[in-house]
Structures are given as structure tokens and as C-alpha cells.
Amino acid sequence: MVSSPLAAKWKKMDPSSLDTVLDLTITVKENNDALSEMLMKVSEPSSPLYGKHLTKEEVDKLASNPDAQAAVATWIAQLESKGAVVQHTDVSSASHITLSAPISVWNDALGCTFYDFVNADHTPSTISRATEYYLPEEVSTSVAMIHNVVQLPMEVFRGGGGHGPKATTSSFASSSSAAAATASVGAK
């Protein structure tokens, strides 16, 4: 496991209360091969599609991954039977689904333990995160990432361009590289 220097201010405490409700967002793996192929076609001057850029709706349709969406939908139905509630779905592409559930459900579903992490310099000062998680085999190739499991908030410096005063705000790390920097993820 690789540690992130961004996580240095966060102190791992006791396991989170099993009754605490936590929102997690599942990102369904997209069809990046089709997107890459189309990008090359619209970017290559010799292509008949050169310069014919796609609308957001066309990109969403091209990136959709029906098999992955079906696998994730089946898993979500199982989570709902255990008390998870779908809070939001990205309607245009169905690639991001936010669910709320007690930590007891998440611990079981992801084969992990959520802990309270404390940072007096951040608001909120206590959050629940795991140090690693595992996806069930049936969805392990269909999920790109689950947000707010292992990612800790990080400081983002704005303004000044390295010259002059810096203002800090907190932002949740949401890239897969940030997840890789803070925990190991794998199929169980």
C-alpha cells in the first residue's frame, strides 16, 4: 500500500459507528475504447469525420457500457435489499450512482472496515473512510471507482500562481490516482 502525503493531517481513530449513514458514489466503467477511436477519427485530417465533434449526448451514448451498467444495477439491487437507498443517478449516462447506507452495509458489501478520521484543520473535522476495499467478483470489472471510500479530503491551493498569498480550500480527491495513493483496491 502506498501512503499519500496529502493524508498526513488525517488521524485514523476507532471504527465508525455502524449506524452512521454514508453516501458513496459508484462510477461505472465506461467504453473508453470507442471514445478513443472516435477521438482519433475527429482529430485526423485525412478522416471523413475530421472536425465533426460530438455533442455531450453523443459522447454519453458512445461511452455507455450496457454490460457494466447491468452488472452494477444488479449489485445495487442487492445493496437496496440490505438498506441502501439510491440518492442520485447521472441520468444522461447512468455512469454515476450515489447511494446512502449505514456503514454496517458498506462494511459488508465492500469487505472493509470504515474508521473515523480526524483533522482539526478541516470542516467537517471527522469523516468515515476505509483504508482499503474489495469489490465482489461479479462487479469488479464493471466499476471504475467508488468515491468516498478511501479518498481523504486534500488541500487545494488557489490563486497566487506560486507568487503571493495562498488561499486554501478543501476538496475531495476524486481521481483514481488519488484512490491508488491512499489504498489498495481489488476483487474479493
C-alpha positions in Angstrom: 0.0 0.0 0.0 1.3 3.5 -0.9 0.7 6.3 1.6 -0.3 9.8 0.4 1.4 12.8 1.8 -1.9 14.6 1.5 -3.4 12.2 4.1 -0.7 13.2 6.7 -3.0 15.6 8.6 -5.8 13.0 9.0 -5.5 10.7 12.0 -7.2 7.3 11.9 -9.3 6.7 15.0 -11.7 4.0 16.1 -14.1 2.1 13.7 -17.0 4.3 12.7 -20.4 3.7 14.3 -22.2 1.0 12.3 -25.4 3.2 12.3 -23.7 6.2 10.6 -25.2 6.8 7.2 -22.6 7.4 4.5 -23.1 8.4 0.8 -20.9 6.7 -1.7 -20.8 7.3 -5.4 -20.2 4.3 -7.8 -18.7 5.2 -11.1 -19.5 2.6 -13.8 -16.6 1.8 -16.2 -17.2 3.5 -19.5 -16.5 2.3 -23.0 -13.2 4.1 -23.4 -12.1 2.1 -26.5 -15.0 3.5 -28.5 -14.3 7.0 -27.2 -10.6 6.8 -28.1 -11.4 5.5 -31.6 -13.8 8.4 -32.2 -11.4 10.9 -30.8 -8.8 9.8 -33.4 -11.3 9.9 -36.2 -12.4 13.5 -35.5 -8.8 14.6 -34.9 -7.2 13.0 -38.0 -7.2 15.4 -41.0 -7.5 12.5 -43.5 -10.6 11.1 -41.8 -14.1 11.9 -43.2 -15.1 12.6 -39.6 -12.3 15.2 -39.1 -13.6 18.2 -37.2 -17.1 16.7 -36.7 -17.0 16.9 -32.9 -19.6 15.1 -30.8 -22.3 16.6 -28.6 -22.3 15.7 -24.9 -25.3 13.4 -25.6 -23.4 11.6 -28.4 -20.3 11.2 -26.1 -22.5 9.8 -23.3 -24.1 7.3 -25.8 -20.8 6.3 -27.2 -19.2 5.9 -23.7 -22.1 3.9 -22.3 -21.3 0.4 -21.2 -24.6 -1.6 -21.1 -23.0 -4.8 -19.7 -21.2 -2.9 -16.9 -24.4 -0.9 -16.2 -26.4 -4.1 -15.9 -23.9 -5.7 -13.6 -23.8 -2.7 -11.3 -27.6 -2.4 -11.4 -27.9 -6.0 -10.2 -25.4 -5.3 -7.4 -27.2 -2.1 -6.4 -30.5 -4.1 -6.2 -28.7 -6.4 -3.7 -27.5 -3.4 -1.7 -31.0 -1.9 -1.7 -32.3 -5.2 -0.2 -29.9 -4.6 2.7 -30.9 -1.0 3.3 -29.0 1.1 0.8 -31.0 3.9 -0.8 -30.3 5.4 -4.3 -29.9 9.2 -3.8 -29.0 10.2 -7.3 -28.2 8.8 -10.7 -26.5 10.6 -13.6 -29.5 10.3 -15.9 -27.7 11.2 -19.1 -25.2 8.3 -18.9 -26.1 6.3 -15.8 -22.4 6.2 -15.1 -22.5 7.7 -11.6 -24.9 6.4 -8.9 -24.9 7.8 -5.4 -26.2 5.5 -2.6 -26.8 6.1 1.1 -26.5 3.3 3.5 -25.4 2.6 7.1 -21.7 1.9 7.5 -22.7 -1.7 8.5 -24.0 -2.2 4.9 -20.8 -0.7 3.3 -18.5 -2.8 5.6 -20.2 -6.0 4.5 -20.6 -5.0 0.8 -17.0 -3.8 0.3 -15.3 -6.3 2.7 -13.8 -3.5 4.7 -14.0 -1.5 7.9 -14.8 2.2 7.9 -12.9 4.3 10.5 -13.3 7.8 11.8 -10.5 10.0 10.5 -10.0 13.3 12.4 -8.4 16.6 11.2 -8.8 19.7 13.3 -7.9 21.9 10.3 -10.7 20.7 8.2 -14.5 21.0 8.1 -16.0 18.6 8.8 -13.3 17.6 11.2 -14.3 13.9 11.4 -15.1 11.7 8.4 -15.6 8.0 7.8 -13.2 6.2 5.4 -11.7 2.8 4.9 -8.1 2.0 4.3 -8.9 -0.5 1.5 -11.9 -2.1 0.0 -12.8 -5.1 -2.2 -15.4 -5.4 -4.9 -17.4 -8.6 -5.4 -16.1 -10.6 -8.4 -19.4 -10.0 -10.3 -18.8 -6.2 -10.5 -15.1 -5.9 -10.1 -14.6 -5.3 -13.9 -17.7 -3.1 -14.2 -16.8 -0.5 -11.5 -14.3 2.2 -12.3 -14.3 3.6 -8.8 -16.3 4.1 -5.6 -15.9 7.6 -4.3 -15.6 8.5 -0.6 -14.4 5.1 0.5 -10.6 5.6 0.7 -10.2 9.2 -0.5 -9.4 11.8 2.1 -10.0 15.5 1.6 -7.0 17.3 0.4 -5.9 20.9 0.4 -6.1 22.8 -2.8 -4.2 26.0 -3.2 -5.8 28.6 -5.3 -4.6 31.9 -6.7 -1.2 33.4 -6.5 0.3 31.1 -9.1 3.1 30.4 -6.6 3.6 34.1 -6.1 1.8 36.0 -3.3 -0.8 34.8 -0.8 -2.3 31.4 -1.0 -5.9 30.6 0.0 -6.7 27.1 0.9 -10.0 25.3 0.4 -10.8 21.6 0.9 -11.7 19.4 -1.9 -12.3 15.7 -2.0 -9.8 13.8 -4.1 -11.9 12.1 -6.8 -9.4 10.7 -9.3 -8.5 7.0 -9.4 -4.9 8.0 -8.9 -5.9 9.6 -5.6 -7.6 6.3 -4.7 -4.5 4.4 -5.6 -2.4 6.7 -3.5 -4.4 6.1 -0.4 -5.5 2.4 -0.5 -5.4 -0.8 -2.3 -8.5 -1.9 -4.2 -9.2 -5.4 -5.6 -11.7 -8.1 -6.3 -12.5 -10.4 -3.4 
